Amino acid sequence: MVATINERAAKRRKALRAAGLRPVQIWVPDTRLPHFSAECQRQSELASEADLADAELMQYLDEALADVDG
């Protein structure tokens, strides 16, 4: 007999729990919303402005780049 989707899911959850895992629920932004892209742009600009205003960060990044470039 073929197991139903619910039975297969229950079996999978039981196996995962037996492996020491537990389920968690994670809420993430809905990328389908019309204002999502504009909000990403707004936050990116804020982060960029904050980075540019932080002289120590810019020095640290320049030094890290120099280490990578050799």
Wavefront OBJ file of the C-alpha trace (Angstrom):
o trace
v 0.000 0.000 0.000
v 1.268 3.482 -0.857
v 1.833 5.800 2.104
v 0.007 9.097 2.092
v 1.912 12.359 2.042
v 1.080 12.924 5.712
v 2.360 9.468 6.638
v 5.613 9.982 4.722
v 6.083 13.403 6.326
v 5.446 11.967 9.786
v 7.965 9.193 9.144
v 10.541 11.738 7.962
v 9.947 13.971 11.020
v 10.287 10.953 13.318
v 13.599 10.001 11.679
v 14.917 13.545 11.995
v 13.944 13.675 15.678
v 15.642 10.313 16.212
v 18.775 11.874 14.692
v 18.684 14.541 17.400
v 17.132 17.313 15.344
v 14.095 19.403 16.164
v 11.837 21.498 13.962
v 11.963 25.284 14.098
v 9.923 27.920 12.346
v 11.771 30.732 10.589
v 10.046 33.825 9.266
v 11.711 35.523 6.326
v 10.813 38.606 4.299
v 8.300 38.030 1.519
v 10.258 38.799 -1.637
v 7.025 38.855 -3.658
v 5.737 42.040 -2.038
v 5.824 45.119 -4.292
v 7.839 47.220 -1.841
v 10.484 44.536 -1.132
v 12.957 45.751 -3.751
v 12.655 49.385 -2.679
v 13.204 48.415 0.966
v 16.326 46.427 0.012
v 17.642 49.452 -1.853
v 16.903 51.742 1.108
v 18.684 49.481 3.578
v 21.657 49.014 1.237
v 22.069 52.768 0.936
v 21.923 53.173 4.720
v 24.567 50.484 5.193
v 26.771 52.021 2.502
v 26.528 55.476 4.068
v 27.385 54.052 7.496
v 30.387 52.198 6.068
v 31.702 55.301 4.321
v 31.370 57.323 7.529
v 33.444 54.775 9.479
v 37.099 55.619 8.778
v 38.381 52.723 10.890
v 36.310 50.247 8.911
v 37.586 51.609 5.621
v 41.195 51.347 6.863
v 40.573 47.784 8.038
v 39.071 46.830 4.675
v 41.973 48.418 2.796
v 44.466 46.480 4.936
v 42.542 43.231 4.436
v 42.511 43.802 0.686
v 46.261 44.436 0.719
v 46.773 41.112 2.528
v 44.683 39.282 -0.077
v 46.352 40.985 -3.018
v 49.755 40.198 -1.517
l 1 2 3 4 5 6 7 8 9 10 11 12 13 14 15 16 17 18 19 20 21 22 23 24 25 26 27 28 29 30 31 32 33 34 35 36 37 38 39 40 41 42 43 44 45 46 47 48 49 50 51 52 53 54 55 56 57 58 59 60 61 62 63 64 65 66 67 68 69 70
